[in-house]
Amino acid sequence: MKTPRPPLPQLNAPPSAWSRVWPYLLAAAVGCVAWIAHAAVLLSGSPAPAQRERVGGALLLDLLLGAAVLALLTLRRRFPPAVAYAAVAVAPVSVAGLGAVVLAVGSMATWRRRRWIVGAGALSAVGAIVSQGVYRPWLSPAVDGGASSVAANVLVVLAIYAAAAATGGYLGARRELLASLHERALTAEREQDLAAQAAREAERTRIARDMHDDLAHRISLVALHAGVLTYREDLDRAETAAAAQTIQSNAQLALTELRQVLGVLRDGRAVEGVERSQPTLAELPALLADAREAGSVVRLDTSGLPAGAGADLGGLPEAMSRTSFRVVQEALTNARKHAPGEPVGIRLAGAPGGRLGIEVRNRAGAGPGLALPSAGVGLAGLRERAEPDGGTVEFGAEHGGDFVVRASLPWPA
């Protein structure tokens, strides 16, 4: 199983202690500066003792409300609109909470909800009017509560609010973009892994199919020669040794190929020696020689091929030639298994620009055939080989008692 890759750090890494603390420190610093400036304005002009006491109480309330809003910021991610509306609501009487208000509005704006932003903006404008037109003039005569001062205060408050909301909206859009890019990267990575896995599975299937063909060919030869040694009592020592040598060599080849295919299917990767060149019709004479050596009577008819092509089967197109070889090999193996001793006729016909026709014909055997295990998918698997290249494979018994395998493959011009 493949080990999953770690997530992107910029999206999933836990925030550091400093990244969690510095927004609160900045909000507190801004609030302190605003509170000092506000206190200087209210206490200017040598106010009367009664007025000074009222201003002192208001400044203390200002600090307490600013601290409360600052503490409320810890809930801004769970309840963004509630925290932002509460901060904006106390802003008219608490300039110490200015930094906390900006942070709360920016955090709410990252959610990019228009109704939240418009509602909080309207509440900010109302608060600016109340603060400059009513509350601050009541605290100190030094504060101008005229229409122009109120309008200027509303513009300043709305400008600060708009900057905070725009910054929050930008951060929210950037986070969504990063999350989208992260998801697309993960999706592309998953698709790439699936494509690679599908390619590996297809390659394993191809190698296993090739091994099946080779193993079936080798094992059928071993069984046929073993049958000769079992039932033929008239063989001399040389003939017996030759048959035993054939059995030994084919058994060793079968074991080697079996080890290779088991390694491929177990490990999911090609083992050394598996990726060899695939046989083509150029190896057909050797295949027929093996069959004849095992005692089969095999006739090859290439009269239907163009002049020269029948003598030089290695000059045919490689892809078509590989599939053709496998068709003939599987048909011969099938004939040995089910009709041992019966003659087999092979006919190749066709021309470039058309199709190559392959026909393998043998008489159905009267006996039980070789007692070899079979999955029954050898001939059916030939269709899987031929169909991707536009070919067809048909097989079955005919009325005359012959079993025929026919294939038709495109022959490039």
SEVEX-137054 format. One record per atom (N, C-alpha, C): z, y, x. Coordinates in steps of 0.02 Angstrom, whole numbers, padded with zeros to 5 digits, always signed. Atoms other than C-alpha are relative to their C-alpha. Layout:
N
ZYX/...
END
This chain:
413
+00000-00060+00043/+00000+00000+00000/+00000+00062+00044/+00005-00061-00040/-00044+00171+00065/+00061+00044-00009/-00057-00045+00002/+00099+00286+00110/-00021+00068-00026/+00021-00064+00028/+00090+00444+00002/+00013+00057+00049/-00008-00058-00044/+00067+00608+00094/+00054+00046-00028/-00052-00046+00024/+00208+00735+00085/-00031+00059-00036/+00028-00057+00036/+00184+00881-00035/-00006+00060+00045/+00010-00060-00039/+00128+01049+00026/+00065+00039+00006/-00065-00030-00008/+00278+01139+00100/+00007+00067-00034/-00007-00067+00028/+00239+01313+00033/+00014-00002-00076/-00013+00005+00071/+00254+01248-00146/+00063-00039-00016/-00053+00045+00018/+00390+01118-00137/+00060+00001+00046/-00057-00002-00045/+00505+01157+00009/+00056+00040-00032/-00056-00038+00028/+00680+01211-00045/+00007+00067+00035/-00006-00066-00031/+00710+01397-00016/+00059+00003+00048/-00055-00007-00048/+00818+01447+00131/+00055+00043-00030/-00057-00039+00025/+00988+01529+00109/-00017+00075+00001/+00017-00072-00004/+00919+01698+00166/-00048+00020-00056/+00048-00018+00053/+00774+01692+00042/+00034+00003-00068/-00036-00005+00064/+00900+01666-00098/+00046+00061-00003/-00050-00053-00001/+01018+01804-00042/-00032+00069+00005/+00024-00068-00015/+00907+01948+00015/-00021+00040-00062/+00016-00041+00059/+00843+01999-00160/+00062+00033-00030/-00061-00029+00027/+01023+02024-00216/+00027+00056+00045/-00022-00052-00046/+01067+02123-00060/-00042+00063-00008/+00044-00058+00008/+00915+02234-00083/+00014+00036-00066/-00015-00032+00065/+00954+02263-00268/+00066+00038+00003/-00064-00035-00006/+01135+02307-00225/-00006+00063+00041/+00008-00060-00042/+01080+02428-00088/-00035+00055-00038/+00035-00050+00040/+00957+02516-00203/+00047+00030-00052/-00047-00025+00050/+01090+02528-00337/+00053+00047+00029/-00050-00043-00032/+01217+02602-00215/-00029+00068+00016/+00032-00064-00016/+01095+02735-00156/-00009+00041-00063/+00011-00037+00063/+01049+02780-00336/+00067+00025-00029/-00065-00021+00027/+01234+02785-00386/+00028+00060+00038/-00025-00056-00040/+01280+02902-00241/-00038+00064-00018/+00040-00059+00019/+01136+03020-00284/+00019+00024-00069/-00019-00018+00069/+01184+03017-00468/+00069+00033-00001/-00067-00030-00003/+01367+03054-00427/-00002+00069+00030/+00006-00067-00030/+01316+03200-00317/-00026+00050-00050/+00027-00046+00051/+01216+03275-00460/+00053+00016-00052/-00049-00012+00053/+01355+03253-00588/+00060+00041+00024/-00058-00036-00026/+01490+03323-00474/-00017+00067+00032/+00020-00065-00029/+01391+03473-00416/+00022+00057-00046/-00016-00060+00041/+01438+03646-00475/+00074+00007-00015/-00073-00006+00010/+01631+03626-00464/+00019-00008-00073/-00017+00011+00070/+01661+03546-00635/+00075+00009-00012/-00070-00007+00020/+01824+03574-00729/+00035-00067+00007/-00037+00064-00007/+01963+03445-00711/-00015-00050-00055/+00014+00045+00056/+01931+03374-00884/-00069-00032+00007/+00068+00025-00009/+01746+03360-00848/-00003-00048+00059/+00000+00044-00058/+01781+03285-00677/+00029-00069-00018/-00029+00064+00021/+01889+03152-00759/-00050-00040-00041/+00051+00035+00040/+01751+03112-00883/-00054-00029+00045/+00052+00023-00046/+01624+03100-00742/+00025-00059+00040/-00028+00056-00039/+01741+02988-00641/+00000-00065-00040/+00001+00060+00042/+01759+02869-00788/-00070-00027-00010/+00069+00022+00010/+01572+02867-00816/-00028-00033+00063/+00024+00030-00062/+01538+02831-00632/+00031-00070+00011/-00031+00065-00006/+01664+02688-00634/-00033-00050-00047/+00036+00044+00047/+01581+02616-00789/-00069-00016+00026/+00067+00010-00030/+01414+02639-00702/+00003-00057+00052/-00006+00051-00052/+01474+02533-00554/+00012-00069-00031/-00016+00064+00031/+01547+02398-00666/-00061-00031-00035/+00060+00025+00033/+01389+02384-00770/-00053-00021+00051/+00047+00019-00052/+01283+02381-00612/+00017-00068+00030/-00021+00064-00027/+01388+02238-00543/-00012-00057-00049/+00012+00052+00051/+01374+02144-00709/-00074-00019-00003/+00072+00014+00002/+01185+02162-00711/-00021-00039+00062/+00016+00036-00062/+01178+02105-00529/+00020-00073-00006/-00022+00069+00009/+01279+01950-00574/-00044-00037-00051/+00042+00030+00052/+01167+01921-00725/-00067-00024+00028/+00065+00019-00029/+01016+01904-00609/-00003-00074+00017/+00001+00072-00016/+01069+01725-00568/-00030-00041-00056/+00028+00036+00058/+01006+01677-00742/-00072+00022-00014/+00065-00030+00016/+00840+01769-00729/-00056-00053-00004/+00053+00051+00002/+00737+01610-00699/+00007-00045-00061/-00010+00041+00060/+00815+01516-00845/-00013+00039-00064/+00008-00042+00060/+00814+01661-00969/-00032+00066+00021/+00031-00062-00027/+00689+01789-00901/-00002+00058-00048/+00002-00060+00043/+00664+01899-01056/+00070+00025-00017/-00068-00022+00019/+00849+01900-01103/+00032+00041+00055/-00030-00036-00056/+00906+01953-00930/-00035+00068+00010/+00036-00063-00009/+00768+02085-00916/+00018+00050-00054/-00017-00046+00055/+00807+02160-01088/+00071+00025+00007/-00069-00023-00009/+00993+02165-01050/+00005+00051+00056/-00001-00047-00055/+00963+02252-00884/-00030+00067-00020/+00032-00063+00022/+00846+02380-00962/+00045+00037-00050/-00042-00032+00051/+00969+02411-01105/+00058+00039+00030/-00057-00036-00031/+01113+02462-00988/-00023+00051+00051/+00025-00047-00051/+01000+02562-00871/+00015+00073-00017/-00014-00071+00013/+01028+02729-00965/+00069+00022+00021/-00068-00020-00018/+01214+02726-00924/+00021-00030+00067/-00019+00032-00064/+01208+02632-00757/-00058+00005+00049/+00051-00004-00052/+01099+02693-00616/+00016-00047+00058/-00017+00049-00052/+01194+02573-00502/-00036-00066-00010/+00037+00061+00014/+01097+02435-00586/-00075+00008+00008/+00072-00012-00005/+00926+02511-00542/-00035-00056+00037/+00032+00054-00037/+00887+02381-00410/-00001-00065-00038/-00003+00061+00040/+00944+02240-00524/-00050+00003-00058/+00049-00007+00054/+00835+02309-00665/-00070-00014+00026/+00067+00011-00029/+00681+02312-00553/-00011-00074+00014/+00006+00071-00016/+00714+02133-00495/-00006-00041-00064/+00003+00037+00063/+00744+02071-00674/-00068+00008-00034/+00066-00012+00031/+00584+02153-00738/-00055-00037+00039/+00049+00036-00040/+00483+02084-00592/+00002-00075-00011/-00006+00072+00012/+00551+01910-00620/-00027-00019-00068/+00028+00014+00066/+00509+01918-00805/-00076+00005+00000/+00073-00010+00000/+00333+01981-00767/-00037-00058+00033/+00034+00057-00031/+00296+01827-00660/-00022-00052-00052/+00020+00046+00053/+00287+01731-00824/-00064+00023-00036/+00063-00028+00027/+00143+01846-00877/-00004-00008-00076/-00002-00001+00073/+00196+01859-01059/-00006+00072-00022/+00014-00071+00017/+00122+02019-01131/+00053+00027-00047/-00050-00026+00048/+00246+02033-01275/+00065+00017+00035/-00062-00015-00036/+00394+02024-01157/-00006+00066+00039/+00010-00059-00043/+00322+02157-01042/-00004+00064-00042/+00007-00060+00042/+00273+02278-01181/+00066+00018-00032/-00064-00014+00031/+00440+02260-01269/+00050+00030+00048/-00046-00027-00050/+00541+02290-01111/-00021+00070+00021/+00025-00067-00017/+00429+02440-01069/+00019+00051-00052/-00019-00046+00054/+00460+02519-01239/+00075+00014+00002/-00072-00010-00004/+00647+02491-01219/+00018+00045+00059/-00013-00043-00058/+00640+02574-01047/-00014+00073-00016/+00016-00069+00019/+00554+02728-01119/+00054+00030-00045/-00053-00024+00045/+00685+02743-01257/+00063+00014+00040/-00059-00010-00042/+00824+02723-01128/-00006+00062+00043/+00009-00060-00041/+00749+02859-01018/+00010+00063-00042/-00010-00058+00043/+00747+02979-01165/+00074+00010-00015/-00071-00005+00016/+00927+02940-01213/+00040+00023+00061/-00038-00017-00061/+00987+02953-01033/-00008+00073+00018/+00012-00068-00023/+00905+03118-00988/+00012+00052-00054/-00006-00050+00053/+00912+03200-01158/+00069+00003-00031/-00065+00001+00035/+01087+03149-01218/+00057-00015+00048/-00059+00024-00036/+01200+03052-01100/+00016+00042+00061/-00014-00036-00062/+01183+03143-00934/+00018+00074-00013/-00022-00068+00015/+01189+03320-01007/+00071+00002-00029/-00068+00002+00028/+01347+03268-01101/+00051-00007+00056/-00046+00008-00056/+01426+03216-00935/+00006+00063+00042/-00002-00057-00045/+01379+03372-00838/-00050+00053-00023/+00047-00055+00018/+01305+03542-00883/-00053+00011+00054/+00049-00009-00054/+01215+03535-00715/-00064-00038-00012/+00060+00040+00014/+01092+03410-00788/-00041+00035-00053/+00046-00033+00047/+00942+03486-00875/-00022-00051-00052/+00019+00046+00054/+00915+03402-01044/-00058+00025-00040/+00057-00026+00036/+00760+03499-01093/-00056-00050-00006/+00056+00046+00014/+00598+03422-01154/-00039-00017+00063/+00039+00013-00061/+00510+03442-00987/+00036-00049+00045/-00039+00046-00042/+00652+03356-00895/+00000-00071-00029/+00003+00066+00032/+00654+03216-01023/-00067-00033+00011/+00067+00028-00010/+00466+03193-01009/-00009-00023+00072/+00006+00020-00071/+00475+03191-00819/+00040-00063+00014/-00041+00060-00011/+00615+03062-00824/-00033-00062-00030/+00035+00057+00031/+00516+02953-00944/-00058-00023+00044/+00056+00018-00044/+00365+02959-00828/+00024-00037+00063/-00027+00033-00060/+00470+02914-00676/+00023-00071-00017/-00025+00066+00019/+00555+02770-00767/-00058-00048-00014/+00057+00043+00015/+00389+02704-00834/-00040-00018+00063/+00036+00015-00062/+00310+02718-00661/+00037-00055+00039/-00039+00053-00035/+00452+02616-00584/-00008-00067-00037/+00007+00062+00040/+00440+02491-00728/-00069-00031+00010/+00068+00026-00008/+00251+02475-00710/-00010-00031+00069/+00006+00028-00067/+00265+02447-00523/+00035-00068+00004/-00036+00064+00000/+00395+02310-00549/-00038-00053-00038/+00037+00049+00041/+00294+02227-00687/-00064-00021+00034/+00062+00018-00034/+00132+02235-00587/+00013-00046+00059/-00017+00044-00056/+00216+02160-00434/+00018-00070-00024/-00017+00066+00027/+00290+02021-00539/-00061-00037-00026/+00061+00033+00024/+00123+01987-00623/-00043-00027+00057/+00038+00023-00059/+00038+01977-00453/+00031-00063+00030/-00034+00059-00028/+00169+01855-00388/-00009-00061-00044/+00011+00056+00045/+00153+01749-00544/-00070-00028+00004/+00069+00023-00006/-00037+01743-00530/-00011-00037+00065/+00008+00033-00065/-00024+01698-00346/+00032-00069-00001/-00031+00065+00004/+00097+01558-00383/-00043-00049-00040/+00044+00043+00040/-00018+01490-00518/-00061-00021+00040/+00058+00017-00040/-00165+01499-00398/+00018-00053+00053/-00021+00049-00051/-00069+01407-00261/+00013-00068-00032/-00012+00064+00034/-00012+01275-00386/-00066-00033-00019/+00065+00028+00019/-00191+01255-00448/-00037-00028+00061/+00033+00025-00061/-00259+01239-00271/+00035-00063+00026/-00037+00059-00021/-00121+01116-00229/-00019-00061-00043/+00019+00055+00044/-00163+01010-00382/-00071-00023+00013/+00069+00019-00014/-00348+01016-00344/-00005-00038+00066/+00001+00036-00064/-00314+00962-00165/+00026-00071-00009/-00026+00067+00012/-00208+00816-00226/-00050-00042-00039/+00051+00037+00039/-00343+00769-00353/-00057-00022+00044/+00054+00018-00045/-00478+00775-00221/+00021-00056+00048/-00025+00052-00046/-00369+00671-00105/+00004-00067-00036/-00003+00062+00037/-00338+00543-00242/-00069-00029-00012/+00069+00024+00011/-00524+00534-00282/-00029-00028+00064/+00025+00025-00064/-00563+00513-00098/+00030-00069+00015/-00032+00065-00012/-00435+00373-00084/-00029-00054-00046/+00030+00049+00045/-00506+00288-00239/-00070-00020+00020/+00068+00015-00023/-00683+00303-00173/+00001-00046+00061/-00006+00043-00060/-00630+00230-00006/+00022-00070-00019/-00023+00066+00021/-00537+00090-00093/-00056-00039-00035/+00056+00034+00033/-00688+00052-00203/-00052-00024+00050/+00047+00021-00051/-00799+00049-00050/+00026-00061+00038/-00029+00058-00034/-00679-00070+00037/-00004-00063-00043/+00003+00058+00044/-00672-00183-00115/-00072-00026-00005/+00070+00022+00004/-00862-00184-00128/-00021-00036+00064/+00017+00032-00064/-00877-00226+00057/+00034-00068+00005/-00033+00065-00001/-00748-00364+00041/-00036-00049-00045/+00037+00045+00045/-00843-00435-00108/-00065-00023+00031/+00063+00019-00032/-01006-00430-00012/+00011-00051+00055/-00013+00047-00054/-00930-00516+00138/+00021-00068-00028/-00021+00063+00030/-00845-00646+00029/-00058-00037-00030/+00058+00033+00029/-01009-00681-00061/-00043-00032+00054/+00039+00029-00055/-01099-00705+00104/+00035-00062+00028/-00037+00058-00025/-00960-00819+00164/-00005-00059-00047/+00007+00054+00049/-00972-00918+00003/-00065-00037+00010/+00065+00032-00009/-01156-00949+00030/-00001-00043+00063/+00001+00037-00063/-01132-01001+00211/+00045-00061-00004/-00046+00057+00004/-00981-01111+00174/-00028-00055-00044/+00029+00052+00044/-01066-01199+00029/-00056-00037+00036/+00054+00032-00038/-01217-01232+00142/+00029-00049+00051/-00028+00043-00053/-01110-01301+00284/+00036-00061-00030/-00039+00055+00028/-00995-01406+00175/-00046-00052-00032/+00046+00048+00030/-01141-01483+00080/-00034-00043+00054/+00028+00039-00055/-01219-01535+00246/+00050-00051+00027/-00052+00046-00023/-01054-01610+00303/+00007-00058-00048/-00008+00053+00050/-01036-01706+00140/-00059-00047+00000/+00060+00042+00001/-01215-01769+00147/+00000-00048+00060/-00001+00043-00059/-01199-01834+00326/+00058-00049-00003/-00055+00047+00008/-01029-01909+00288/-00018-00056-00048/+00024+00051+00045/-01109-01999+00142/-00046-00049+00034/+00045+00045-00037/-01241-02068+00258/+00041-00049+00041/-00042+00044-00040/-01107-02137+00374/+00038-00050-00043/-00039+00044+00044/-01014-02211+00226/-00043-00058-00028/+00039+00049+00037/-01157-02301+00140/-00055-00033+00041/+00052+00031-00041/-01282-02336+00279/+00033-00045+00053/-00027+00047-00048/-01235-02493+00376/-00051-00020+00052/+00054+00020-00046/-01402-02508+00467/-00010+00051+00056/+00009-00051-00051/-01377-02357+00581/+00022-00028+00068/-00021+00020-00067/-01374-02389+00768/+00049+00051+00027/-00051-00043-00029/-01250-02307+00885/-00025+00072+00009/+00027-00068-00011/-01365-02159+00927/-00004+00038-00065/+00006-00034+00065/-01398-02120+00744/+00069+00018-00028/-00069-00015+00023/-01213-02132+00703/+00029+00059+00038/-00026-00056-00040/-01169-02016+00848/-00034+00065-00020/+00035-00062+00020/-01303-01891+00793/+00028+00026-00066/-00028-00022+00064/-01236-01889+00616/+00071+00028+00008/-00067-00025-00013/-01058-01870+00679/-00001+00068+00034/+00006-00065-00033/-01112-01728+00793/-00018+00055-00050/+00018-00049+00052/-01193-01640+00646/+00059+00018-00044/-00060-00013+00041/-01035-01661+00543/+00049+00044+00038/-00048-00039-00040/-00928-01593+00685/-00022+00073+00007/+00022-00068-00010/-01035-01440+00718/+00003+00041-00064/-00002-00037+00064/-01052-01393+00535/+00072+00011-00024/-00069-00009+00019/-00866-01421+00506/+00032+00056+00040/-00028-00054-00041/-00822-01307+00652/-00026+00068-00023/+00027-00063+00026/-00940-01173+00588/+00032+00019-00066/-00031-00014+00065/-00867-01190+00414/+00071+00026+00009/-00069-00023-00012/-00689-01172+00481/+00002+00071+00027/+00003-00068-00028/-00737-01018+00582/-00014+00051-00054/+00018-00047+00054/-00818-00935+00431/+00056+00005-00051/-00056-00002+00047/-00671-00984+00320/+00056+00044+00027/-00050-00043-00030/-00550-00902+00442/-00018+00073-00007/+00022-00069+00004/-00654-00745+00440/+00008+00027-00071/-00004-00027+00068/-00664-00729+00252/+00072+00004-00024/-00070-00005+00018/-00479-00766+00230/+00032+00061+00032/-00027-00060-00032/-00440-00630+00355/-00021+00063-00036/+00025-00058+00037/-00548-00507+00259/+00038+00008-00066/-00031-00005+00066/-00473-00549+00090/+00075+00011+00005/-00072-00010-00007/-00294-00551+00156/+00018+00070+00024/-00017-00064-00032/-00294-00394+00263/-00037+00059-00031/+00038-00055+00028/-00421-00293+00166/-00043+00036+00050/+00042-00031-00050/-00520-00257+00323/-00040-00054+00034/+00043+00048-00034/-00657-00338+00423/+00033-00023+00064/-00027+00026-00062/-00599-00452+00562/-00057-00008+00049/+00050+00003-00053/-00688-00474+00727/-00047-00058-00013/+00050+00052+00008/-00847-00570+00707/-00029-00004-00070/+00026+00005+00068/-00870-00545+00519/-00063+00041-00008/+00057-00044+00008/-00991-00400+00533/-00056-00022+00047/+00057+00022-00039/-01139-00495+00600/-00063+00015-00039/+00063-00014+00034/-01322-00473+00560/-00011-00052-00054/+00011+00044+00057/-01367-00547+00391/-00065-00037+00008/+00061+00039-00008/-01494-00689+00389/-00055+00025-00047/+00058-00018+00039/-01669-00651+00326/-00048-00060-00002/+00049+00054+00004/-01823-00755+00290/-00025-00021+00069/+00018+00021-00067/-01853-00756+00477/+00039-00062+00021/-00040+00060-00014/-01713-00888+00483/-00015-00057-00048/+00016+00053+00048/-01793-00990+00343/-00020-00065+00034/+00017+00064-00033/-01871-01117+00462/+00062-00038+00025/-00062+00034-00022/-01698-01152+00537/+00038-00029-00058/-00034+00025+00059/-01624-01170+00363/-00033-00064-00025/+00036+00059+00023/-01760-01294+00314/+00009-00058+00050/-00011+00052-00050/-01736-01388+00478/+00067-00034-00010/-00065+00029+00014/-01551-01411+00438/-00004-00047-00060/+00006+00041+00060/-01595-01477+00266/-00038-00065+00014/+00039+00061-00016/-01725-01597+00334/+00039-00047+00045/-00041+00042-00043/-01606-01656+00469/+00052-00038-00040/-00048+00034+00043/-01483-01699+00331/-00032-00052-00044/+00033+00051+00039/-01615-01810+00252/-00037+00025-00061/+00034-00027+00058/-01684-01693+00119/-00075+00007+00015/+00071-00012-00005/-01870-01684+00088/-00015+00069-00029/+00011-00070+00021/-01915-01499+00081/-00071+00020+00017/+00068-00025-00010/-02089-01426+00060/+00000+00075-00011/+00005-00073+00005/-02125-01241+00089/-00072+00019-00010/+00068-00022+00016/-02278-01161+00010/-00002+00077+00004/+00007-00073-00008/-02323-00986+00072/-00073+00022-00011/+00071-00017+00011/-02504-00988+00016/-00008+00061-00046/+00005-00058+00045/-02466-00854-00113/+00015+00066+00034/-00014-00062-00037/-02419-00728+00022/-00064+00026+00033/+00059-00027-00034/-02545-00611+00105/-00011-00035+00067/+00017+00032-00064/-02634-00674+00260/+00045+00028+00055/-00044-00021-00054/-02514-00669+00405/+00073+00003-00019/-00070-00005+00021/-02358-00644+00302/+00033-00068-00004/-00028+00066+00005/-02336-00829+00273/+00020-00028+00067/-00016+00024-00067/-02338-00864+00460/+00056+00041+00032/-00050-00044-00030/-02228-00715+00504/+00047+00026-00054/-00047-00021+00052/-02087-00711+00377/+00048+00054+00024/-00044-00052-00026/-01988-00598+00492/-00027+00069-00008/+00028-00066+00009/-02106-00454+00457/+00008+00029-00069/-00010-00025+00068/-02055-00436+00275/+00056+00053-00001/-00053-00052+00004/-01945-00288+00219/+00069-00032+00002/-00063+00031-00016/-01767-00321+00274/+00043-00013-00061/-00044+00009+00058/-01672-00293+00111/-00026-00055-00045/+00030+00053+00041/-01792-00400+00011/+00006-00068+00034/-00002+00062-00037/-01794-00531+00147/+00070-00031+00000/-00068+00026+00001/-01603-00545+00151/+00016-00033-00067/-00014+00028+00066/-01591-00572-00037/-00041-00064-00010/+00043+00060+00008/-01736-00697-00032/+00030-00059+00036/-00030+00055-00038/-01651-00799+00103/+00060-00029-00037/-00058+00024+00036/-01490-00808+00002/-00020-00039-00062/+00023+00037+00059/-01586-00864-00153/-00020-00070+00021/+00023+00066-00022/-01669-01006-00058/+00059-00042+00025/-00057+00036-00026/-01507-01053+00031/+00043-00028-00056/-00042+00023+00055/-01407-01063-00130/-00036-00053-00041/+00037+00051+00038/-01545-01160-00219/-00001-00066+00037/-00002+00063-00039/-01552-01288-00078/+00069-00031-00003/-00068+00026+00005/-01363-01304-00079/+00012-00031-00069/-00008+00025+00068/-01366-01328-00267/-00037-00067-00009/+00039+00062+00005/-01501-01461-00251/+00036-00057+00037/-00036+00052-00038/-01401-01556-00118/+00061-00024-00038/-00061+00018+00035/-01244-01551-00225/-00014-00041-00063/+00011+00030+00066/-01320-01603-00391/-00057-00051-00002/+00056+00047-00001/-01477-01699-00342/-00014-00022+00071/+00011+00020-00069/-01454-01772-00168/-00056-00051+00006/+00055+00046-00012/-01606-01860-00099/-00063+00017-00037/+00061-00019+00037/-01727-01779-00221/-00039+00052+00040/+00040-00050-00036/-01873-01682-00144/+00006+00069-00031/-00007-00071+00021/-01865-01493-00154/-00063+00037+00020/+00059-00042-00014/-02016-01379-00167/+00018+00074-00003/-00013-00073-00003/-02006-01196-00115/-00067+00035+00003/+00063-00038+00002/-02146-01074-00157/+00015+00074+00002/-00005-00073-00006/-02159-00892-00102/-00069+00029-00015/+00064-00031+00018/-02293-00780-00178/+00013+00074-00015/-00006-00071+00014/-02324-00594-00193/-00039+00041+00050/+00036-00046-00044/-02394-00440-00107/+00037+00066+00002/-00031-00067-00003/-02334-00269-00047/-00023+00044-00058/+00014-00043+00057/-02324-00142-00187/+00011-00034-00066/-00013+00038+00061/-02289-00279-00313/+00070-00031+00003/-00063+00036-00001/-02154-00412-00320/-00008-00065+00038/-00002+00065-00034/-02106-00562-00217/+00031-00050-00047/-00024+00054+00043/-02090-00719-00321/+00025-00058+00041/-00030+00057-00034/-01977-00861-00264/+00013-00054-00052/-00012+00056+00045/-01975-01031-00346/+00024-00060+00041/-00028+00059-00031/-01865-01176-00292/+00007-00053-00054/+00003+00051+00053/-01896-01337-00390/+00021-00067+00029/-00018+00069-00019/-01817-01509-00379/+00012-00041-00063/-00013+00045+00055/-01802-01660-00490/+00075-00006-00012/-00071+00009+00015/-01636-01676-00579/+00021-00070+00020/-00022+00065-00025/-01539-01816-00495/+00028-00044-00054/-00026+00048+00050/-01498-01973-00590/+00072-00017+00013/-00068+00017-00018/-01335-02000-00497/+00048+00057-00014/-00050-00052+00012/-01173-01902-00506/-00003+00058+00048/+00002-00053-00050/-01215-01798-00353/+00059-00004+00047/-00054-00002-00049/-01099-01751-00211/+00064+00024-00035/-00065-00019+00030/-00915-01739-00258/+00029+00059+00037/-00023-00060-00033/-00894-01561-00197/+00031+00047-00052/-00029-00049+00046/-00779-01432-00278/-00048+00059-00009/+00047-00055+00014/-00878-01294-00361/+00030+00046-00052/-00023-00049+00049/-00832-01133-00449/-00052+00014-00053/+00052-00010+00050/-00997-01135-00541/-00029+00069-00002/+00024-00069+00001/-01040-00957-00491/-00051+00013+00055/+00047-00011-00055/-01160-00986-00346/-00065+00028-00024/+00064-00025+00025/-01322-00967-00443/+00010+00064-00040/-00012-00062+00037/-01245-00836-00558/+00010+00058+00047/-00009-00054-00048/-01196-00736-00405/-00064+00026+00029/+00065-00024-00024/-01378-00727-00355/-00025+00059-00042/+00020-00056+00043/-01407-00613-00504/+00033+00065+00023/-00035-00060-00025/-01276-00494-00436/-00032+00027+00063/+00034-00023-00061/-01370-00489-00272/-00066+00034-00017/+00068-00024+00013/-01540-00460-00350/-00002+00062-00044/+00004-00055+00048/-01501-00337-00490/+00005+00070+00031/-00002-00068-00029/-01449-00187-00380/-00066+00021+00031/+00065-00017-00030/-01622-00196-00297/-00056-00004-00050/+00052+00004+00051/-01714-00212-00463/-00030-00069-00008/+00025+00068+00005/-01736-00401-00450/+00029-00038-00058/-00024+00045+00053/-01711-00542-00573/+00005-00070+00028/-00009+00071-00018/-01650-00721-00554/+00010-00040-00064/-00007+00046+00057/-01672-00861-00681/+00004-00070+00027/-00006+00070-00021/-01624-01043-00668/+00016-00043-00061/-00014+00046+00054/-01613-01196-00778/-00047-00060+00004/+00040+00061+00002/-01685-01366-00819/-00060+00010-00046/+00061-00003+00040/-01863-01382-00886/-00010-00067-00036/+00011+00060+00041/-01933-01508-01009/-00021-00060+00042/+00024+00056-00041/-02013-01613-00872/+00054-00033+00042/-00053+00030-00039/-01844-01650-00795/+00013+00035+00066/-00011-00038-00062/-01855-01522-00654/+00052+00055-00012/-00045-00058+00000/-01720-01397-00613/-00033+00054+00043/+00038-00052-00033/-01799-01231-00564/+00042+00063+00007/-00030-00065-00013/-01730-01073-00485/-00058+00049+00014/+00053-00050-00009/-01847-00923-00501/+00031+00069+00012/-00022-00068-00015/-01821-00751-00426/-00060+00044+00008/+00054-00050-00007/-01927-00594-00431/+00031+00063+00029/-00028-00057-00035/-01892-00452-00309/-00053+00052+00014/+00049-00052-00015/-01978-00283-00286/-00019-00004+00075/+00026+00002-00068/-02089-00281-00130/-00029+00068+00015/+00026-00067-00014/-02108-00104-00062/-00068-00002+00034/+00068-00003-00029/-02283-00053-00015/+00003+00014+00074/
END
